[in-house]
Amino acid sequence: MQEPSKDEAAGVRPGALRSLASKFFLFTAILVFWVVATILTYDLRQDSFDVGKALLLFVIVILVSGAISRFTIRLLARPLGLLQAGITAVRNGRLEPVRVSKTGDEIEFLGESFNRMIEALANSRREIREQQELHELRIKERTAQLEEALRGAQAANRAKSAFLANVSHELRTPMNGVIGMLDMVLANHPPLDQAEELQTAQRCAYSLLALLNEILDLAKIEAGKMTLEKIPFGLRATVEDCIQSQQPKAFQNDVILSSEVSPDVPEQIVGDPLRIRQILSNLLSNAVKFTKDGSTLLRVNSQCSDSGELSLQIVVEDTGAGIPAGQLPFIFDEFTQADGSVSRKYGGTGLGLAITRRLVEIQRGQIRAESELGRGTTIYVTLPYEVSLEESSQAPMLEAVPEERLTGLANLARILIVEDNLVNQKVVTAVLRKRGYTIELANDGMEALSKLEKQEGFDLVLMDVQMPVLDGLETTRRIRQEKRWHGLPIVAMTAHAMNGDRERCLEAGMNGYISKPVHPSHLLNTVDEYLNPRDVAAIAP
């Protein structure tokens, strides 16, 4: 097949000698000239050649060829030229009808066909444009709807966070009173039967507190606001604390609870001790809960990848009930349990393993489970870690200071407690006065400022955050504006436990943060830390 020339491919009109008119003219001239030449050759053979006749025939050849060329241009070349111009216009994007010569032949029919095609293309273009405009309108509407839904979701998320913060505060405040009063009564060594009942109530209170903490942790993780610390800590001590905290439940279930920490695990690693402790506690609690008359083993090993990254492999094995194969892929989902029936035997919210998975993932770790029904469950956790550079150069720790010596120091300290809840006032006051601290109470921020103005010599302020008249944050800001109180330690003691509450307290000028319910030992340790750090170090044996 012959390829088109460059001029044809570019759509350029052919030259004069290559036009249809020229070709018809030359073809006709050659044909007539051949006829004339034949006649003249015949005359020459008959010896009847006439010069005049020859000239006349040549004139006739030229006239006939010109007439045929003119006829060709009028009836063929011009209509084709108009058709070509129209096609070129369509190719350039102008869907305009082609000018058709009324010749009544195939060329006119071809031109009309092109016009119908152009009309169909124009209609298609118009429909496409209308559909495009309709789609753009729908996209704008859908975008507006999505933006509205996003704003609604963000508002709902903010409302949920505010609701959780309020619920946290409203629940923790009375729980602080309940747990505190139970601790005070138990500290007075009641009769054995009453002590057992009080201890049952205390365990129920701590169960409610654990449930509240799980819900708040899940809300923090879902909001992407769970922050991680990177500090050196002793992993072996953390493992031992977690084992000791689960021993009462293990003893109740006749479970042998033990741990193995590989020698290649460093004494101190860098990470978030609170979250690792939470992971270990959740896994051990879950294993002990689902095990009866068996054993639970916690193993911790150290691994090094090909890239040189160190990681902890935490393995928790139990010989408990096991998990059905169909439920195994879902045990790390929220509110999911292996036993989901109404009369489930073991109880619980189904949040422990879900929170554990989230905590592992935000630390760039992995978690998986293997289980066989009736033969127990094994959960594997891999967490990256760094070795503490301070491990070999740590200063020797001070030995524990005897409580009687701390009590002697406490007799010299005065503490201002700013708290609007009467029950919480009683609990905190009882704990601190038992140590020997001198206590002053203020019901709101304005009263606290007044007492600071009128009375000198306060060594520490325990400040609630949410109070009438003047809240704790604004009170702290006003205290920090006075140069004479710049060195006065202020510790937040609040039921607000959502992510960011601690940061807001520190930003306002507070030195520390204690969340309610306040455990007596934690409260005393914090107070001792801020009151007499140098004196405590000085009297340490």
MIDREN-236435 format. One record per residue (C-alpha): x, y, z. Coordinates in steps of 0.02 Angstrom, whole numbers, plus 50000, padded with zeros to 5 digits. Example, Ala and Ser with C-alpha at 12.3 -4.5 7.8 and 13.67 -1.06 7.14 Angstrom:
506154977550390;506844994750357;
***
This chain:
500005000050000;500715016849947;501085028650093;500365046450083;501545060250033;502115073550155;500935086250079;499465074250092;499905069850273;500025088350317;498365092450231;499165104950107;498255108449942;499195099849795;500145110249668;499455116049499;500235101949397;499565088749519;497755094849526;496315084949453;496015098549320;497815097649261;497785078749257;496145078449157;496815091949040;498425082349005;497485065848986;496235073448863;497595082648767;498605066848746;497065057148693;496515070248563;498305072648505;498415053848475;496825054548371;497485069548272;499175061248250;498305045648185;497315056148059;498855065548001;499855049647985;498465042247878;498485057947766;500355056647746;500215038647688;498875043947563;499935058847506;498515070447553;499325079847697;498675097547719;499565110047832;498005120247860;497055104847911;498455100148034;498445117348114;496565116748128;496645099948213;497955106248338;496855121248379;495405109448404;496475098648522;496925113748629;495135120148637;494415103148678;495725100248814;495385117448889;493515114548886;493715097648971;494865105549102;493605119449133;492205106849145;493225096249264;493625111149376;491805116349383;491015099349410;492365089849505;493855099549572;492885114149649;491635103049745;493065092349806;494015108049859;492515114149959;492355096850038;494195096850083;494075114150162;492595108550268;493495092850325;495025103150372;493925114750475;493175099750566;494915092950598;495385109650676;493915108550795;492645119350704;491105108550681;490355119050541;489345111950394;490315108850234;489845119550083;489155107349956;489035110849770;487355106249699;488035094349567;486765080549599;488105067249594;489115056749715;490135071749771;488555080849829;487995064949917;489705063350000;489615081450058;487885079050132;488505063550222;489925073450296;488695086850352;487625073950440;489185066950523;489705084450578;487965087450648;488065071050747;489785075850812;489145092950864;487675084950955;488855072651040;490015086751090;488555096551160;487935081451257;489685077951323;489845096051378;488155095251464;488625078751548;490285086151602;489425101451675;488195089951762;489605079351831;490545094751889;488965100851975;488735083852058;490565083552110;490365100752188;488795094952278;489635078952338;491175088752392;490075100752489;489175085952568;490835077652613;491485093852687;489895095552787;490035077452844;491865080252889;491415095652990;490045085653075;491245071453112;492535083553181;491205091853287;490625074753347;492425070053387;492665086153484;491025083053574;491575065253613;493235071453681;492355084553786;491105071553845;492485059453893;493425073353983;491865077954080;491435059854117;493225056854171;493165071554290;491435067754358;491855049254385;493605051354453;493095064454580;491885053054678;493015037954647;494435047354728;493335049254882;492775031054879;494525023754859;495285036254980;494005032855116;494195013955093;496085015755109;495875025955267;494685013355346;495794998655299;497295007855370;496435007855541;496444988655543;494574984955555;493914967855609;494284953655490;492514951655422;492364970455391;494094970955314;493604957555188;492044967255140;493024983455124;494354974855019;492994968354904;492304985954885;494074992254855;494384979454717;492734984354635;493245002654640;494914998854560;494024988354428;492935003354385;494495014154377;495345001654260;493805001654147;493795020554141;495645020854099;495375008453956;493995019053880;495055034853893;496575026153819;495535019953672;494855037453643;496625044653644;497255031653521;495785033953402;496065052753404;497905050053361;498445059453518;499285045553613;501035052053651;502535041053688;504015044553800;505805039453763;506675037853930;507865024854003;507085012254122;507414995054192;506424981954097;506734968154224;505974978554364;504474982354254;504234963754217;504364959454402;503084972954449;501854966454320;502074948554382;501814953954562;500244963854520;499444948454439;499924936154575;498324938254679;497224934254530;498384919854480;498284912854657;496384914054652;496334904154488;497664891554545;498824897654408;500724896354417;501304913454355;503144915354311;504324925354200;505964922754107;507034937254048;508464932353934;510234937553991;510504946453825;509154959253869;510024975153931;509774980954110;509094997454046;508255001453881;507535017453806;505665017853778;504005021753859;503955012054023;502115016154054;501525009153887;502644993753896;502004990654071;500234992554005;500574979953865;501304967253987;499904969754113;498534967653982;499314951753912;499604944154083;497884948954148;497064941453995;498084925354008;497754923154195;495894926954175;495644913154045;496704900154136;496094888554273;497234876254364;498654879154243;500154890354211;500584906754128;502344910954073;503054927754018;504654926753916;505674941753857;507084939953730;508144952053631;508354950853443;509424960053316;508834961853136;509954961752981;509874980852980;510534981453158;508884986753239;508624979553413;506934972853463;506124964453611;505144948453585;503834946753719;502954929953729;501504926153845;501014907853853;499554900653949;498744883653965;496984890653973;495384888153875;496114893153707;495244902453566;494154894853426;494974895953256;493554906553188;493764919553326;495674920553324;495804933953185;494644945553283;495304944753461;496254961153439;494684970653383;493754982353500;492374974853609;492774957253545;492984941953654;493264923753619;491674920153717;490374932453656;488794924353721;487634933153839;488104921653982;489954922553948;490964915154086;492414926954103;491674944454081;492634959854032;492394973553902;493494966353764;494584982053761;496184975153838;496894966453684;496244979953567;497174993353666;498704981953673;498714980353483;498564999153462;499965002353587;501074989953496;500704997553326;501065015653378;502765009553439;503095001953266;502934984353335;501984968753287;500804957253380;500074940353336;499234925853424;499254906953410;497954896453498;497144879453502;495474876853585;495714868353753;497624869253746;497994887353782;498564902953691;500234910753648;500384929153604;501964935953522;502424954453531;503934962353447;504434980053499;505944990053438;507024997753573;508655006953602;509995003153731;510185016553864;511875025253854;511735029054039;511675010654086;513505008954132;513745026454201;512265028354317;512595035854487;512185024554633;510395026954691;510025033154864;509345020254981;507565021955038;507375034655175;506495027755329;504735034055349;505085040755524;506425052155453;505245058455318;503955061355454;505215071855548;505485082655393;503615083755361;503335091855530;504245107055462;503245108355298;501615117555263;500505112655117;499065122455042;497715111254969;496595120154843;495095108654818;493215112054808;492635094254843;492425091055030;492685072255016;494315074454920;494865087255050;494605074555188;495515060755095;497055070855048;497125079555216;497045062955310;498455055455206;499605070455224;499255073855408;499635055655446;501385058955377;501485074655485;501235088755360;500355104755414;498845107455302;497865123055250;496295121655142;495595133155009;493945129854919;494365139454759;495715149354674;495245166254747;495315159254924;497005151554884;497695168254826;497015176454982;497855163755096;499495165455004;499405184155030;498965183355215;500005168455268;501845166055228;502875150355230;501925138155119;503095124955048;501935116754922;500245119654837;499145105054783;497995112954654;496375106154582;496015111854404;494135112954390;493445124154527;492125137754545;492545156454556;494325154254490;494995138154414;496685130554451;497525135454287;497125153954304;497575153454488;499275146254445;499575159654312;499215173354439;500365165254566;501775164454439;501585182954402;502245186854577;504135185454591;504055180354774;503095164454726;504165159254577;505005145554678;503415138954759;503065121254694;501295119054626;500675101454587;499055098554492;497915086154579;496475084154459;495215071854391;495585077854213;496515063454131;496305066453945;497765068953827;498415086753841;497805090054019;499545087354089;500305098853958;499035112653996;499455111554181;501325112754149;501065126954025;500105136754157;501615135754271;501325120154376;502795109054421;501935092054422;500335082654390;499375069454489;497795062054416;496345056654526;495965044754605;497555048254703;498425033254777;499115037454950;500875030854914;500965040254749;500345056154832;501625054854973;503055050954853;502615066054745;502465077554895;504115071354967;504955073854797;504435092154783;504595096954965;506255090555029;507325083154889;508945090154959;508535086455140;508025068755096;509675065955007;510615073455153;509875062055284;509965046255180;511115033555264;
***
